[in-house]
Amino acid sequence: ISEAYYYLGLNYERKGQNDMAMQNYKIVADKYADKPIVAGALLGIGKINEALGNETEAVTNYQEIMDKYPETKFASEAEQRHGSINLKRFLNENAKVYQVQKGESLVTIARKFYITPALIMKLNNFKSNVVNVGQKIKIIDGTNFNILINLSKCRLSLRDGDKLIKVYQVCVGAKDTPTPTGDYEIINKAIDPVWFSDASTGGKGRIPGGDPRNELGTRWMGFKPAFGIHGTIFPDSIGKPESHGCVRMHNKDVEELYDLVSEGVPVKIINSL
């Protein structure tokens, strides 16, 4: 019965009939809290709340899924949506106004505040990277940005000091090719990085960025020689220990992170339950 109400709600949601969808989802949430399908109902309620602009309620819905039903198939999307709202809130709440000085560019301003030009453009909805003397723009102070990667949980957390901004699901090193633990920092970055596979062992040699065979995906952020955070052409590996030592992310996630963090951002890698 609980699944019947859930699928009724899902069908209404897909048709854009949010009132009827919410009615059926709430029956599941209120009467069948001991059933795993309640996580799906909470996800549906959260998505409707989010669409209606009720972000506080949506965050509560997503957090309940993450806390009570982490093993369900709905937890990953709840975590992603929860993180996206947190990121948007962080940017809105921490943005401050800065007046462009003589001789400055987006690059020099970004360097001053330990962020990226892409983040400044996002904050200001800029279509061009040109700024003028005296212009007032929004910036974020990224001095305390840092990345924490927990290998055992296959999670990467972007933080401002100890404050969590967003969590991403990642793929980490396999047992025979582990991701190194320790303290590092982002030492280089690249868009559409070239991948040098080992031709001597049957690899493909030099694979240019953008090539569908390129296993680094769309972005690279190196934290140690031969190790980095990058995209992937193997999305099914995300959430598992299957890489050759690097940290893989969905391409859309690594593109977002790439625009948020600059070179020099600390990276701490742990293996903790």
C-alpha positions, 0 to 999 in steps of 0.5 A: 500500500505504501508503494502504491501511494508513493507511485501515485504521488510520483505520477502526479508530480511528473504531470505537474500536479503538485498538490495531489503529489504532495497529498499522496507523498504525505500519506506515505511519510505520515503512516509508513515511516518504517518503510524504505519507500518513505525516503522516496516520498520525502524526496518528492516532498522536498523537490516540491518544496524546493520548486515552491521556494520553500528551501528551509522545508526542503533542506529538512526533508533532504536531511531526514533522508540522509539521517534515517534512510542513507542506504536507500536509492533516494539518499544520493539525490537528497544529498546532492540537492541538500548540498546545492541549496547549502552552496547557494545560501553560502554564496548569498549570505557571504557575498560582500561588495568590493569596488574595483581599483585602478589596474585591477582585473577579475584575475587580480581581484580573484587572487586577492580574495583566494577565489576564481574569476569564474566565481566572481562572474557567477556571483555577478551574472557577468557575461564578460570578464571585463571590469571597470575602475570604480565598479562595485562587484560582489566577491566572496572571501575564500581565504579559509576554503578547504577540501576534506576527502573521506576515502571510506565514505567516498565523499569530498567536502568543500568547507569554509574553515570548519563550516560545511559548504557542500558534499560531493560523492566521489570515486576513490582509489581501489585497494591495490591503487589507493588514494594517498592520505595526508595533507596537500593543496591544489597545485595545478588546474586544467580545463579539458586536461590531456590524459597520458595513458600508458601505451607500453601496457596497452594504453592509448598514449596521449589523449587530448582534452574533450576526446570521449576516451579521455578518462580525466573528464572535463576538469583536473585539479592536481594535489600531488604529482600524478594525483588529482581530483578530476572528472570521469567517463565512468559515472557508475564508478562514483561512490566506489573505490575503483580508481587508480588513485585519483579522486573522480567526480561526475563532470558536472560536479567537478566543473562546479568545484573547479569554479569555486576553488583556486590553486593553493586551497588545502586538501586533507585526505583521511580514511575514517568511518 
